[in-house]
Amino acid sequence: MSKEAVEGLKPETLWQRFYEITQVPRPSKSEGKIREYLKDFAKKNNLQVKEDEVGNIVISAPAAPGYEKAGTVVLQGHVDMVCEKNKGTQHDFDNEGLKLEKDGEWIKARGTTLGADNGIGVAAALAVLTDKEIKRGPVECLFTIDEETGLTGANNIQPGFITGKALLNLDSEEDGAFYVGCAGGLDTQGIFSADYIDKTQGYSAYNLLVSGLKGGHSGMEINTGRANAIKVMGRVLKALNSTGLLLVRLEGGSKRNAIPREAEAVVLLQPAQEKAALEIIRQMEEQLKNEFKVTDNGLKIDLTAADGEYKKAFSTEFQKRLVNAILGLPHGVLSMSADIPGLVETSTNLATISMEGDKLVIGTSQRSSIESAKWYAAHIVESVLELAGAEIRQGDGYPGWKPDMNSEALRVSKKIFEALFNGEPEVKAIHAGLECGILGDKYPGLDMISFGPTIIGAHSPDERVNIPTVERFYRLLSGILNEYASIKVN
């Protein structure tokens, strides 16, 4: 099933656009095909389109008849998606479309991420461009690139690329909520120069795998208490010290903004120690399953024979420093907001570990709605990595978005929500990096709000979007645009 999964769903145009988007490969940093799709869409519908130097695209549509004097409203979303798949799933994200499935009131993809983050928002903006039923002023649809792995598009947008003074960000994932603020973020890497020994005769090679974890978004789900596969691997390696294990390779996680779901190591053991190692792993799996039985009950730890011969392994001293660094690095919530109940204020994610030649790289990301706290979290991580002998590399980070409870965008959106749904929306900030923070910094005075349908499991193969909330989302978007058409924005 694929296209059949969305047939008959309302609003029909939005779901049709979403299906088309899911059939266009669009990994972060490889958005060429989806950009061509957008330009072709504009050409087919006689709409103005422009593209900047980094690949951001704006498609503009004139006002509906009678609303020519209304101010321009910007609809904004990002075109890239996180590409994750279950172990054993065969899928080429660079060349293949996704396989959609309907599961009750949900749409998901078979064995992979769905890309509803932010494909649903992009589809809604495209639907607006051709929807003759919406009484609206002029719109500019801003589609940014590489949001998931660097916010490259938003960071490099130039003055004048958009002209509207009100922006509706369509990249939130909770029906009934308006987001008016977000966390800023920063990446911190530790680069280790591996030390090796070549005394591996008499040892056999094994694959050590941690799998079955939920993972998830490192901002939205950092407070769920889910297990971190790299942390689990560190604990297992520490427990196996008594067997004289030698470590050859270590990798885990795949995205800076995802809680790692899997980690894998190649290890060497003397045959006489295999039975002891298996018993230690059995005990560790039992203990950790109990520890995470509520939050992450799919944990698995496997030790299996590996093919090939390995003539070198990490030195005992380097292996000790590396494992201690993994155990010492903080992961999870560091502080909660004192202003907004239930909001994570500051956190850090131990995201990836990878081998690049003789270099081993640990990747982490820090988030906070307070700039000084973001840097404090980064300095904590930096200190642990430096003590372990790593070279530190940090990005420039990105700013947060400070809530404005007197925003016109918030007033308009709340008014329409209450009229449509006979209730009050939640007004929230999010512990994740929305592009609103950067766009607000690039365009001072830009009035913004973020909303969307219910999406769960973003950044993991469990990702799914709730069908009834997509229809509510589009009704809300249409109503807000209609209300803006009656007031002066520009």
LINZI-V312956 format. One record per pair of residues at least 6 apart in sequence whose C-alpha atoms are under 6 Angstrom apart, sorted by the first residue. I is the first residue (numbers start at 1). J is the second residue. Records with the same first field share a line. If there is no record, write none. Layout:
I=J ; J
This chain:
1=101
2=99 ; 100 ; 101
5=101 ; 102
13=127
14=123 ; 124 ; 127
17=123
18=123
22=97 ; 98
23=97 ; 98
24=34 ; 97
25=93 ; 94 ; 95
26=34 ; 80
27=80 ; 81
28=80 ; 81 ; 146
29=146
47=61
48=59 ; 60
49=58 ; 59
50=57 ; 58
51=57
56=143 ; 144 ; 145 ; 153
57=142 ; 143
58=141 ; 142
59=140 ; 141
60=139 ; 140
61=138 ; 139
62=138
63=136 ; 137 ; 138
64=135 ; 136
67=137
70=137 ; 485 ; 488
71=488 ; 489 ; 490
72=138 ; 139 ; 164
73=139 ; 164 ; 166 ; 167
74=139 ; 140 ; 141 ; 164 ; 167
75=141 ; 167 ; 168
76=141 ; 142 ; 143 ; 169
77=121 ; 122 ; 143 ; 170
78=118 ; 143 ; 144 ; 145
79=145
80=145 ; 146
81=115
82=459
84=112 ; 113 ; 460
85=111 ; 112 ; 461
86=111
89=111
99=109 ; 110
100=108 ; 109
101=107 ; 108 ; 109
105=466 ; 467
106=465 ; 466 ; 467
107=464 ; 465
108=114 ; 464
111=461
112=461
113=460 ; 461 ; 463
114=463
118=171
121=170
135=482
136=481 ; 482 ; 485
137=485
144=153
145=153
146=152
165=446 ; 490
166=446 ; 447 ; 448
167=448
168=448 ; 449 ; 450
169=450
170=450 ; 451 ; 452
172=451 ; 452
173=452 ; 453 ; 454 ; 455
174=453 ; 454
175=453 ; 454
176=425
177=425 ; 426 ; 427
178=427 ; 450 ; 451
179=427 ; 428 ; 429 ; 450
180=403 ; 429 ; 449
181=401 ; 402 ; 403 ; 429
182=400 ; 401 ; 429 ; 430 ; 431 ; 432 ; 433
183=367 ; 368 ; 369 ; 400 ; 431 ; 432 ; 433
184=367 ; 368 ; 369 ; 398 ; 399 ; 400 ; 433
185=366 ; 367 ; 397 ; 398
186=365 ; 366 ; 397
187=364 ; 365 ; 394 ; 395
188=364 ; 365 ; 393 ; 394
189=362 ; 363 ; 392 ; 393
190=361 ; 362 ; 385 ; 390 ; 391 ; 392
191=360 ; 361 ; 390 ; 391
192=359 ; 360 ; 390
193=359
194=358 ; 359
195=314 ; 315
196=313 ; 314 ; 315
197=312 ; 313 ; 315
198=311 ; 312
200=311
203=268 ; 269 ; 270
204=268 ; 269
205=267 ; 268 ; 306
206=266 ; 267 ; 304 ; 305 ; 306
207=265 ; 266 ; 303 ; 304 ; 306
208=264 ; 265 ; 302 ; 303
209=263 ; 264 ; 301 ; 302
210=262 ; 263 ; 300 ; 301
211=262 ; 300
212=298 ; 299 ; 300
213=261 ; 298 ; 299
214=261
215=259 ; 260 ; 261
216=258 ; 259 ; 459 ; 460
217=258 ; 459
218=257 ; 258 ; 259
219=431 ; 432
220=431
222=332
225=295
226=295 ; 296
228=260
229=260 ; 261 ; 262 ; 263
230=252 ; 263
234=323 ; 326
243=273
245=268 ; 269
246=267 ; 268
247=267 ; 313 ; 314
248=266 ; 267 ; 313 ; 314
249=265 ; 266
250=264 ; 265
251=263 ; 264 ; 353 ; 354
252=262 ; 263 ; 352 ; 353
253=260 ; 351 ; 352
254=352
256=351
259=351
260=351
321=388
325=388
331=348 ; 349 ; 350
332=347 ; 348
333=347
334=346 ; 347
335=345 ; 346
336=343 ; 344 ; 345
337=343 ; 344 ; 345
345=368 ; 369
346=367 ; 368
347=366 ; 367
348=365 ; 366
349=364 ; 365
350=364
351=363 ; 364
352=362 ; 363
353=361 ; 362
354=360 ; 361
367=374
368=374
369=400
399=437
400=437
401=437
409=448
413=480
418=424
440=446
452=473
453=469 ; 470 ; 473
454=465 ; 466
455=464 ; 465
456=463 ; 464
457=463
